[in-house]
Amino acid sequence: MGATLAELAHRCHSELRGDPEYRVERVATLEKAGPHDIAFVAGEKYYTQLAATCAGVVVLGYADAGHFTGNALLSDNPRLCFTRVAAMLHPPVRPPVGSHASAVVDAAAAVADDAAIGPKAVIESGAHIGRGAVIGAGCYIGRGAVIGDGTWLHAQVTVGADCALGQRCIVHSGAVIGSDGFGYARDGARWEKTPQLGRVVVGDDVEIGANTTIDRGALDDTVIERGVKLDNLIHIAHNVHIGEDSAMAACVGIAGSTRIGKRCTLAGQVGVAGHIEITDDVHITAATKVTHTIREPGTYSSGSPLETYSSWLKNAVRMRQLDEMARRLKKLEQKLTALAEGRNVEE
């Protein structure tokens, strides 16, 4: 299939340099690209590969444009340009419209005529499957759940009863949306389960990674707003609220009733305590533990960087001695102050 260089430039709003009719078939790395491939450069560390590439077209930032004389797409945001090019050249292969013979669709479910329902999918009573939606093999759509227009559930996704996904969402295999939240009350030494009566409500254009779990609310809903991007193996607990266009990398865990603002980013293995708030435009680095409300935008970190075992062991011992060292330092300061003031120093 492919596209001409002019068509690609129009798609990603970039400046075209070279032959507008040059045909491009696929994207590739600088090292492996051939004459009808398009590659991408992100900074000077790739200049050596750029000089040797056989790519027919390269996506470049304006700062890098002088390092390649062939066909090029020039952009202020070359990564975004390349993303749009890749999406144009490599669209997903959509399964055929209709329900597979092995799918189980309740008579009281509403399924759009142009939706695609894969093998062994189950759609319960009252569920609504929107126009152009794809329900992959082995998916389970609970009673009264809503899947918006153009939303794509890959194989073996579970959407619990009454939960709702907006339009054009992508949910990867193994994700569970609407599992019970972790709610219990003590009865002496025993735990008694608290019913989880809320839903999960997901906005438009949200992507949810493989094996990510989002718990339904205890009373009110768990809410994932428009444009949120969640990586694989994330856990979102009950009654969490995540603002528009926030993104989270793998293994993030967010405890219950926490509210995260718009355009926040949480790197891998960030842990967020429950019942706190994080304001808009907060960026949290990998493995940080967030235990209190953050009211100011900015970048936040915690934890210790990697070091040799022997160094870590020495520092761990010293950490245990900090309290005693602080007391001794305070006494020493008091003695120095007394000497400076001409007072007798008590031993």
C-alpha positions in Angstrom: 0.0 0.0 0.0 2.3 2.8 1.2 1.9 6.6 0.5 3.8 9.3 -1.3 6.1 11.7 0.5 3.6 14.5 -0.2 0.8 12.5 1.4 2.9 11.9 4.5 3.9 15.5 4.8 0.2 16.5 4.7 -0.7 14.0 7.3 1.9 15.1 9.8 2.0 18.9 8.9 5.7 18.8 8.1 7.9 20.5 5.6 8.8 18.2 2.6 12.3 18.2 1.2 12.9 16.1 -1.9 10.6 14.3 -4.4 6.9 14.7 -3.4 6.0 11.6 -5.5 8.6 9.3 -3.8 6.7 6.3 -2.5 7.2 5.1 1.1 6.0 1.6 2.1 6.9 1.2 5.8 8.8 2.6 8.8 12.1 1.1 9.9 15.2 1.9 12.0 18.1 3.8 10.5 20.2 0.7 10.4 17.7 -1.6 8.7 15.8 0.8 6.5 15.8 0.3 2.7 15.1 2.6 -0.2 11.3 2.7 0.3 11.4 2.9 4.1 11.1 5.9 6.3 13.3 6.3 9.4 13.5 8.7 12.3 16.4 10.7 13.9 16.2 12.0 17.5 19.3 14.0 18.2 23.0 14.0 17.5 23.8 10.5 19.0 22.3 9.0 15.8 24.3 11.0 13.3 26.7 8.1 12.7 23.8 5.8 11.7 22.2 8.6 9.7 25.3 9.0 7.6 25.2 5.3 6.7 21.5 4.7 6.4 19.9 3.4 3.2 16.5 4.9 4.2 14.6 6.5 1.3 13.2 9.1 3.6 14.1 10.4 7.1 12.1 12.4 9.6 14.3 15.1 11.0 14.1 18.0 13.4 15.3 21.3 11.8 18.4 21.2 14.0 19.4 17.9 12.3 18.4 18.8 8.8 22.0 19.6 7.6 23.2 16.0 8.4 21.1 14.3 5.6 20.8 15.4 2.0 18.1 12.9 0.8 14.3 13.0 1.0 13.2 14.2 4.3 10.2 15.4 6.4 11.3 18.3 8.6 9.4 19.1 11.7 9.6 21.0 15.0 8.3 17.8 16.6 9.9 15.0 14.7 8.8 12.3 17.1 5.1 13.3 16.7 5.6 13.5 13.0 7.1 10.0 12.9 4.2 8.7 15.1 1.7 10.0 12.6 3.6 8.6 9.7 3.7 5.2 11.3 0.0 5.2 12.1 -0.7 6.1 8.4 1.6 3.4 7.0 0.7 0.7 9.5 -3.0 0.9 10.4 -4.3 -1.9 12.6 -5.9 -4.9 10.8 -9.6 -4.8 11.8 -11.5 -8.1 12.2 -14.6 -8.6 10.1 -17.9 -7.1 11.1 -20.4 -9.3 12.9 -20.4 -11.8 15.7 -18.3 -15.0 15.5 -20.3 -18.2 15.7 -18.8 -19.1 19.1 -19.6 -15.7 20.7 -22.3 -15.6 23.3 -24.4 -12.4 23.0 -27.4 -12.0 25.2 -30.7 -11.2 23.4 -31.1 -8.1 25.6 -27.7 -6.6 24.6 -27.5 -3.8 22.1 -24.7 -4.4 19.5 -24.1 -2.0 16.6 -24.4 -3.6 13.2 -20.8 -2.7 12.2 -19.2 -3.9 15.5 -16.9 -6.9 15.4 -17.4 -9.6 18.1 -14.6 -12.2 18.3 -14.5 -15.9 19.1 -15.9 -16.9 22.5 -16.6 -13.4 23.6 -19.5 -13.0 26.1 -21.8 -10.0 26.2 -24.3 -9.9 29.0 -27.8 -8.5 29.1 -28.2 -4.8 28.8 -24.7 -4.2 27.5 -24.3 -1.7 24.7 -21.6 -2.1 22.1 -21.1 1.1 20.0 -20.6 1.6 16.3 -17.3 0.2 14.9 -16.3 -1.3 18.2 -14.1 -4.4 18.3 -14.6 -7.0 21.0 -11.6 -9.4 20.9 -11.6 -13.1 21.4 -12.5 -14.3 24.9 -13.6 -10.8 26.1 -16.3 -10.5 28.8 -18.7 -7.6 28.8 -20.8 -7.5 31.9 -24.4 -6.7 32.4 -25.3 -3.1 31.5 -21.7 -2.2 30.5 -21.2 0.4 27.7 -18.4 0.2 25.1 -18.2 3.4 23.1 -18.0 3.9 19.3 -14.7 2.8 17.8 -13.3 1.3 21.0 -11.1 -1.7 20.6 -10.8 -4.4 23.2 -8.0 -6.9 22.5 -8.3 -10.5 23.5 -9.5 -11.5 27.0 -10.4 -8.1 28.4 -13.0 -8.0 31.2 -15.4 -5.1 31.6 -17.5 -5.5 34.7 -21.2 -4.8 35.1 -22.4 -1.2 34.5 -18.9 0.1 33.7 -18.6 2.5 30.8 -15.8 3.1 28.2 -15.9 6.1 25.9 -15.2 6.4 22.2 -11.9 5.3 20.5 -10.4 3.7 23.6 -7.9 0.9 23.3 -7.7 -1.8 26.0 -5.0 -4.5 25.8 -5.2 -8.1 26.6 -5.8 -9.2 30.2 -7.0 -5.8 31.5 -9.8 -5.9 34.0 -12.0 -2.9 34.3 -14.5 -3.0 37.1 -13.1 -5.5 39.5 -14.1 -5.1 43.2 -12.2 -2.6 45.2 -10.2 -3.7 48.2 -12.8 -2.9 50.9 -13.4 -4.7 54.2 -14.6 -4.1 57.7 -13.2 -5.7 60.9 -15.4 -8.1 62.8 -13.0 -8.9 65.7 -10.1 -10.8 64.1 -12.0 -11.5 60.9 -12.6 -9.4 57.8 -16.1 -8.7 56.3 -16.4 -7.6 52.7 -17.8 -4.2 52.0 -20.0 -4.2 48.8 -18.5 -2.2 46.0 -21.4 -0.4 44.4 -19.8 2.2 42.1 -18.7 1.8 38.5 -15.6 2.5 36.4 -16.2 5.4 34.0 -13.5 5.8 31.2 -13.5 8.8 28.9 -12.8 9.0 25.2 -9.4 8.2 23.6 -8.0 6.4 26.7 -5.5 3.5 26.3 -5.2 0.8 29.0 -2.2 -1.6 29.0 -2.1 -5.3 29.3 -3.0 -6.8 32.7 -3.8 -3.4 34.1 -6.7 -3.5 36.7 -9.1 -0.7 37.5 -11.3 -1.2 40.5 -14.9 -0.1 40.6 -15.8 2.5 43.2 -17.1 1.6 46.6 -20.1 4.1 46.4 -19.1 6.7 43.8 -17.4 5.9 40.6 -13.7 5.4 39.7 -13.1 7.9 36.9 -10.4 7.9 34.2 -10.8 11.1 32.1 -10.3 11.7 28.4 -6.9 11.0 26.9 -5.3 9.2 29.8 -2.6 6.6 28.8 -2.0 3.7 31.2 0.9 1.2 30.6 0.9 -2.5 31.4 0.6 -3.9 34.9 -0.9 -0.8 36.6 -3.3 -1.0 39.5 -5.9 1.8 40.0 -7.9 1.3 43.3 -11.5 2.2 44.0 -12.7 5.8 43.8 -9.5 7.1 42.2 -9.9 10.0 39.8 -7.3 10.6 37.1 -7.4 13.9 35.1 -7.3 14.4 31.3 -4.1 13.5 29.4 -2.2 12.1 32.3 0.1 9.1 31.6 1.5 6.3 33.8 4.2 3.8 33.1 4.3 0.2 34.1 3.8 -1.1 37.6 2.4 2.1 39.0 0.0 1.6 42.0 -2.5 4.1 43.1 -4.4 3.5 46.4 -8.0 4.3 46.9 -9.8 7.7 46.8 -6.7 9.5 45.4 -7.3 12.3 42.9 -4.6 13.0 40.2 -4.8 16.1 38.1 -4.5 16.8 34.4 -1.4 16.3 32.3 0.5 14.4 35.1 3.1 11.8 34.4 4.0 8.9 36.7 7.1 6.9 35.8 7.5 3.2 36.4 6.9 1.7 39.8 5.6 4.9 41.4 3.4 4.2 44.4 0.7 6.7 45.5 -0.9 6.5 48.9 -4.7 6.8 49.3 -6.9 9.8 50.0 -4.5 12.4 48.7 -4.5 14.9 45.8 -2.0 15.6 43.1 -2.5 18.8 41.3 -2.2 19.4 37.5 1.1 19.2 35.6 3.0 17.1 38.2 5.7 14.7 37.0 6.9 11.9 39.3 10.1 10.0 38.6 10.6 6.2 38.7 10.1 4.3 42.0 9.0 7.4 43.9 6.6 6.9 46.9 4.0 9.6 47.1 2.6 9.8 50.7 1.1 13.3 50.9 -0.8 15.8 48.8 1.1 17.7 46.1 -0.3 21.2 45.6 2.4 22.7 43.3 3.2 21.7 39.7 6.7 20.4 39.0 8.9 17.3 39.2 9.1 15.2 42.3 11.4 12.3 43.3 12.1 10.0 46.2 14.2 7.0 46.9 17.9 6.2 46.6 19.9 5.6 43.4 21.7 2.4 42.7 25.1 2.0 44.4 27.5 -0.9 45.2 26.4 -3.3 48.0 29.3 -2.3 50.2 28.5 1.4 49.9 24.8 0.7 50.5 25.5 -1.3 53.6 27.7 1.5 55.1 25.0 4.0 54.4 22.3 1.8 55.8 24.3 1.5 59.1 24.8 5.3 59.2 21.1 5.9 58.6 20.3 3.9 61.8 22.7 6.1 63.7 21.2 9.4 62.5 19.0 10.0 65.5 22.0 9.5 68.0 24.2 11.7 65.8 21.5 14.4 65.7 21.4 14.4 69.6 25.1 14.6 69.9 25.3 17.5 67.3 22.6 19.4 69.2 24.6 19.1 72.4 27.8 20.2 70.7 26.0 23.3 69.2 24.7 24.2 72.7 28.3 24.0 74.1 29.6 26.2 71.3 26.9 28.7 71.8 27.6 28.8 75.6 31.4 29.4 74.9 30.7 32.2 72.4 28.5 33.9 75.0 31.0 33.4 77.8 28.9 31.1 79.8 30.1 28.1 81.7 29.9 24.9 79.7 28.2 22.1 81.6 29.8 18.8 81.1 
